[in-house]
């Protein structure tokens, strides 16, 4: 089979998946094969994807009756790629549209520098805005608050990561963290850290991979010449969504406990900030009051669980 396995998950957005694959086919010349998972879609996605790809030589379509989430879904496709003896993998959301031969460039980096394990591209949003697609170092507790919560809006001078990124985003460089929206990996190295942590359903996969890679002394590299467009939120339902909020905090709490070993008092502090954030986001919609209370109840229950 092909040396490069392109891993894509679809959930209820088959039109976006088709566009993603159409553009990929136009902009990729390396020897690739697409592994496509329909992740328990509730609409006509599986039927439509079968119509498009069941006979396609460059696509292996796999259907899951249940929604496995991001981590388990990608792991399922990675295991199939290993069976087919793929050497490299490109993990990409279906809301990623290649702007040039981005996959070729990332794979070239992995082929040319044997001790690089992961490579991520330069990513922009639909309005041309630069997205923070790499982070330089593992954050301490205060840096985490400034980087990942609304505290950063208050103490803007502490958002050094974003300012540094704006200054250096045109430079190829080693980094601590790469966006999970799209990245390339050497499969043997990815396997060393047991791929994605199956506990998470959505969110925090990038931080977990970053920490596992740091502990295993694996190199992550940002490749500015590889450029992609990210239609952020295209693979999850936008707006007020209790499921995404609760899954986000569940994964965040798991990350803080297992991978950073931060104390319970700090976990509670982060949750109090999350409560405030959700209140700010949802306060203008009276119908969200019930969802907000459910979110608070969920968070309290999670904090009470033993690590």
SULVENRA-V342992 format. One line per field, one symbol per residue. psi: psi as a letter, one per 40 degrees, with the letter a starting at -180 (. if undefined). A space follows every 50 residues. Layout:
psi: ???
//
This chain:
psi: aidhhhhhhhhefdddddddddddddeheigihhhhhhgfieaedddddd ddedehdehhhhhhdiheaddddddddddddddefidiihhhieehhhda fdddddddddddhdehdihiihhiaeeeihigeiidihiadddddddeie ddddgdeefddddddddeeehhiiidhiiedhiiihddddddefaihedi diiedddddddddddefihhihhddhhihhghedeihiahhddddddddd dddddddddefiiddddddddddddddddddedehdeedddddddddddd dddeii.
//
